[in-house]
Amino acid sequence: MNQLPRSPAPISPRHGGISRWAACATAILISAVLIAPHMSPRQWRVKPIPGEGNSNTALAEALAWRQGRWTLDKDFYEDAEYHGAHYNVVGLAFTIISVPVTWIAEWFDAAQAFPTPMLAALILIPIPFVTFFSIASTTRSPWWAALLTIGFLAGTPVAPCFLKSMSGDIYGINHILAVSGILLIAADLSGRRRIWPALIGLCLASWSRQMTSLYALPILYISFMDWRRSAGTNNPASGPSPGANTNAIPAPSESTDQHIGRRRCHARRFALAVAGIALIALVPMTLNAVKFGSPFESGYRYIYESHRTDPVATHARLGLFRVQNIPMHFHAMNIEHPDWDIRHGRPHLDLVDVLGGSIWLTSPLTIGVVLLIRRWWHDRERRILMAATLPVIIGLWMYHTTGSEAGFYRYALDFLPIWWLVVAPFTEWAPIARRWSIVAIAYSLIYYGVLYWT
C-alpha cells in the first residue's frame, strides 16, 4: 500500500470520448444483467392507491396538488393524520417530479398515472450514468470507473433499492434519487467546484432523504473557503502583502484582470451556494407551515400517532430520535450478517432473525475508507466530504428504525456514495490496491446475487 500516491493525479484527456462512453455502456449493461432478472417487468408500476402493495403516497399527493388540495383523499398506511386530514410527508422530490408527469400522462390518456417508461427515464436510467461519470471524474481509466460503477450498483444496497423502486416503492425511489444527488455533490466538490451541480444534488437528496440536508454544510464551507482564499490572494501587480499566505499567490502568468475575475467567480459561487441552500430549505419549510402550522414540523411523527401498533410505530412514539437507538443501528450497520450454507445445490444466505447487514462484510470495498485514510486525508475536499458524513451517520444512528431489511443496511446509502467517490482514485494506483478492489467487488456481487436468490 505504500506504493500509492498521497493524492490522485490529474485525469488524462486521452480517456474522454469514445472510450469513456464505451466503458459507461459496458458498466450499465453488466449491472442490468446482474440486477434486472430479479424483477418481472409486469411489476414495474407506481400505484397511487392504498392497499395495493407499494402504494406511493408521493404520487397520490401529486394528484391531489393537481386538484388544488394539500390533503390525500384516501387513508394510506404511512401517511400523517393531522386534525382529521391525511398528508404525505415523504418523497417531496418525487411528488414534484410526478406533477408534470401525471399531467402529460393524462393528456395522452395513459393507463397509468405515472407511466412505466417515464419511471425508467426519470428515476431508474439516470443513476447508472450519474454513478459512472461521477466515479470517472476521479479515476484515470474509464474502464476502472466502469468496474467501480458495477460494484456500486450491483454490490451495495443500491441494488435492492433499485428493485424496490421498479415496483413503485416510495422509499426505494427516495434512495435512488438521493444517491444520484449525493454523487453529484461529491463529484462537484471534489472536482471543479462549480457549486450549481452540488446544489442540484442537494435538492434531489434532501427532498428525498431529509438527513442528507446536512450536506449543505460542506457546500457552504468549501465555497466559502475558495472565496476567502481568492479574496486573500495578492494582486500580482503589487506583490505579497504582509502576513499573506504565499502558497495562495497566483501563478506568475496570471494577470491582474484574471486574478480579479477569478476572485469574482468564487464570490459568485459562494453567493450561489447561500441562495441555493436557502431556497432548497424554504420549499419544504413552506409546505410544513401550510400542512402542519409550523415550518419546523415535518409531520413525520403523525404517521405513528393514530392506528398503527407495529413495533416500528411503538418505538417511534418513544421519540423519533433518541440516543438509546445508537446500539441498534451500530449492530445493524457494522456487525449483523447472515450465515452462508448450501441448499438445493447452490449458495444460500440464512436470513432468519437477520435485520440489517454489515457494510464491511457485504460491500468490503468500503474497508478501503479505513485502509486508505492516509491517502485521502491529504486532499482537503475529500477530507471535508468524509467529515461531512459523520453528522449524517450520527443522525441516522439516533433514528427510531434502522430501515433495514434482511441482509443489508439501506440507510448506508445516505453516505456510501461519498465514501466510494473518496477512495475511488486510490483503488487503481498500485497492483495490491487493484487486486484487493477486484476481489472485494467480486465478493459483493456474489453476496447480493445470492441475496436475491434467497
N, C-alpha and C positions, 0 to 999 in steps of 0.2 A: 504493500500500500504506500510505501514511501516514494514510489515512482510517480505518484500522482502530483500534478501541479497544484499550487495553492489557489489558483483562480483560473477559470476557463479562458482559453484563447479565443480571439475573435473567430466567428464562423466564416469559412471560406466562401466567397461568392460563387465558386465553381459548383456549389451544391444547390443552386437555385434551379428554376425552370423545370425541364422535363424530369430530371432525376427526383426532384422533390415531389412532384405530382405523382410519379410512378410509385414512390415509397408510400405516399399517402393512400393511394388506391389499394396497394397491397395490404396495408395495415387495416383498412376498412373491410376489405374482402375477407381476410382471415378472421377478424373479430366477428364479422357477421356469421361466418361458418361455425364459429365456436358458440355463439350466443343464440342466433335466430332459431335453430331447430328445436329449441326447448319451449317455443311458444307458437301455437297454431295461429295463422293469420285470421282465422274466424273469431279469435278473441281480441283482436285489435279494435277496440271501440271505447270511446269515452261516454259514460252514461250519466245524465243529469237527474236520474230518477232514483229516489231512495229505495232500498230493499232489493236492488237488482245486482248486488255484488260490485265492489269497487265503485259505488256511486260517487260521482265527483261533485262536491259542493261548490267548488270554484266555478265550474261550468254552469251549475244551477244559478249561481249568483250573477254571472254574466247575462244569462237570460232574463233574470229579474231586473238588472240595470236597464236593459233594453226596453223593459215595460215601465220604467220610471219608478222602480221600487228598490229599496235597500234590503228588504226582508225576503227570505226564501218562502215560497208558497207551500213547501212541504217540510215535514219534520225528518231531518237526516240523523243518523246515529251519532255523527260527530259535528253537529252544528252547535252554536251557542244560543241558548234560550235566555232572553233578557226582556223582562216586562211583558211576557206572553208572546213575544215575536221571536223568530228564528233567524240567525245571521250566520254567514260564513266567516271564519276567522283565519283560514289557512289558504295559501296559494294566491296571493294578490297578483303576482306576475302572470299566472295562468288565467286568472279572471280577466285581466286587461287584454291579454292576447286573444281570449275567447270572444270578446265583444265584436271585433270586426269579422272574425272567422264565422261566428254564428250568423251574422248579418249576410255575409257572402253565401253561406250555405242555404239560408232561407231564400235569398234572391234567386239562386239556381235550383230551388226546390229539391235540395238534397234530403236523403232519407235520414241522415244523422245530423244532429245539431252541430257536432264538431267532426266533420268527415275524416275518415282514417288517413287519406292522402295528406290532409293538412296536418294531422297529428305527426305523421312521419316527417313532413317537410319542415315544420316549425320547431318540433321538440326533439325527435329522435335522430334525424340526419345531421343537424349541426354539431352535436357533441363529438363525434369522431374527428371532424375537421378541426374543431377548436382544440381538441386534445393534441392532434398531430402537430399543427402549426405552432401551438404554444411550446410543446417539447422541442420541436425542430428549431425554434428560435434560440435554444440554449445549447444545442449539440452541433458537432462538426459534421456528422454524417446523417443525411436524411433517412438512411436505412436503419441506423441505430435508433433514431427517433421513431421509426415505424415499429421496431421491436418493443420499445418502451410504451408506445401507444397501445399495442396489442395487450401487453401485460396490464396496463391500467384499465382498459375497457373490459377485458375478459378475466382478469385475475385479481380484482378488488371488488368491494361491494357495489361498484358501478354496474356490474353485470346483472345481479338480481334486481336492482332498482330499475335498470333498463327494461327488464322483462315485465316488471310490475307496471311501469309507465305505459307499456304497449296496451295493457288492458284498461287503461284509464285511471289507475290508482293515483289519487292526488298527491300522496306522499312520495311515490316513485317519481312522478313528474316534477315535484318540487326539488327533489335531489338532483335530477338530471339538469334542470335549469340552473340550480345553484352551483353545480360542479362546473358547468360551462362558464358561469360568471366568475368563480374563483380562479379558474385557469386564466381568464382574461386579465384579472387583477394581477396575478403573479407574473404572467408573461410581460405585461407592460411595465410594472415596477422594477423588474429585474433586467429589463431591456432598455428600450428607448425612452421610457417615462414620458410619454405624450399626455398622460393623465386621462384623456377622454375615453380610451378603451377600458381603463381601470374603472371609470365611473359607470360605463355600460355594464361591466361585470358586476359592480357593486349593486346596481339596480336589479339585475337578474337574481343575484344571490340573496340580497337582503329582503327582497319582496317574495322570496320563496322559502328561505330558511332564516328566520329572524336573528339567530345568534351570529350569523355571518355579517350582520351590520357592523360588528366590531372591526371589520377590515377597512372601515373608513379611517381608522387611526393610522395605519401605515401609508395610506394615500395622502392624508394631510401631512404627516411627518416628512415623508420623502420629498413631496413637492415643496414644502416649506424649506427644508434643508438645501435643496437645489437652488431655490430663490435666494436664500441667505448667502450661500457660497458665491453665487454670481454677483450679488449686490456687494459683497465684501471684497470681491476681486479688484485688484488695482487697475486703473486705466493704463493701458500700455504706454501712453504718451507721457505719463507723469512718473512712472517708476513706482516701486513699492512704497507704501506708506508705513509709518512706524507701527509695529505690532501686527502687521498684516500677515495672513497665512501665505507664506511664499509657495506652498505646494499648490495653491489655487490660482497662481498667476497664469494668465492666458499664454498660449504659445506665442513665440515672437512674431509669427506670421499673421497673427490676428490684429486687425486694425482697430482703431478706436470705435469706428462705426459698427464693426462686427461685434465688438465687446458690448456696446450699448444694446445692440439688437438681441444678443444672447441674454443679457440681463432682463430685458423687457419680456422676452419669450418665457423665461422662468417665472416672472411676476404674473404674467397672464395665466400660466399653468396653475400656479398656486391659487389665483383668484377663481379659476375654473373649478378647482378641487373644492374650495369652500362653497361656492354657489351650487355646484352639482350635488354635494353631500347634503346641503340644506334642503334642496328640492326633493332629493330621494327620501329624506326623513319626513318632509312636510306632507307628502301624499298619504302614507298610511296613518299619520297622526291626524290628519283631517278626517279620514274615514272613521277612525276611532271616535273622534268627537261627535260625528254625525250619528254613529250607531249606538255608542255607549256613554255619551255625555262628557267624555274626557279624552284629550289627545294621548294620554298616558295609559289608558285602559284598552288593552288589546282585545279583551273579551274572551280570551282563551280559557280562563278559569270557569266561565259559564258553561263550557262543554260538559263539565263534571258535576254541576250543581243541581241537576234535575233527576232524571230517571236512571242514570247509569249506576250499576252496582258492581261492575267488574273490578279486578284488582288494580288496574291502572287508575281508574276513577277514584277508588278508595284511597290510593296512595296520593293522588293529586289533591284531594281535599285536605290533606295534611299540610300542603304547601307545594306550589308548582316548582319552587327552587328551595332546596334545603341542603345544608352541609352533610346531613346524615345519608344523602344519596350517593356520596362520593365512592364509598367502598363497592356499592353495586355496579357502578359504571367502571370502576377500576378493574374489577374482575371480568366484566363482560368485554372490555376493550383489550386487556392485556393478558389474561390468563385463560379464560374459557376456551375450550376446544372439544370437538367430538373425537371419538375413538374410531380408528380405522379397523376394518375387517374385510373378509371376502364373503360375499353372498351371491349365490347363483353364478359362480364363476367369474365375478368381476368385483372391483374395489367398491366398498360401501362405507359410508360415514354413519356412525350410530349417533343420531341426534336426539335420543330420548333424554329429557331433562337438560338439554343444552339450550341456553339462551344467550346468544352473542358468539363472538369468536375473536380470538387474539389477532390483532392486526399484524403482529410479528410472526405468528405461526401460519396465518392464512395468506398473507402477502409479504413474504420475507424480504423482498427488495426494500421494504420500509426500514429494515435494520440499517441500511446504508446511511440513514439520517444520523445514526449514532456513530457508525464506523468512520464516516467521512466528516465528522464535525470540525476537525482541524482544517479541512479544506474549505468548506463553505463559510466558516466563521470569518475568514479574512475578506469576504466580499460584503460590503456594507448593506446593499439592498437585500441580499439573501439572509443576512443576519437579522435584519429588521423584519422581514417576512416571517421567518421562523419564530421570532419573538412574538409576532402578532397572533400566531396560532395558539399561544398559551392561554390568553384570556378566553378564547373561544372554547378551548378544551375544558378549562375550569368551569365555565358556564354550562357546558354540556354535562359535565360530571355532577353538577348540582340539580339537574333536571329530574323530574319525578319519574321518568321512564327512560330506559336505555334505547327504546325504539328498535331493539334487537330482534332478529329472527334467528331461527336455528342455524347456526354455523357462521354468522357474520355480524359485525357491529356496524350498522349502517350509518350511525352518526359520525363515523370516521370520515365520511365524505365531506364533512364541513372543514377538514384541514388536510386530508391526504393529497388533494391536488397540489397544494403548496409544497408539501414535503417532496413529492415526486419531481416537481419542477426545480426545486432547490438542488437536489442531488443528481439530476439528470446529466449535467455536463461532466460530472466526475466519474460516471459509471463506464465511460468508454476510453479512458486515457491510458490505462495500463492493462496488460494481459490478465492479471489476477482480478481486477475490477470487472473486466468484461466477462470472464468466466463465471464469477460469482453472480453477476446480474443475469446471465443466461440461465443458470441453474435455478435461481430464485424465481424468475418469471415462469420457467417451465413447471416448477412445483405449484405455483399459484394457479396456473391454467388447469393443471390436473385436479387441484383441490376444488375449484369452482365447477369444473366439469363433472366431477363425481357428486358434488353437492346438488347439481341439477338432477342427476340420475336418481339420487336418493329421494 
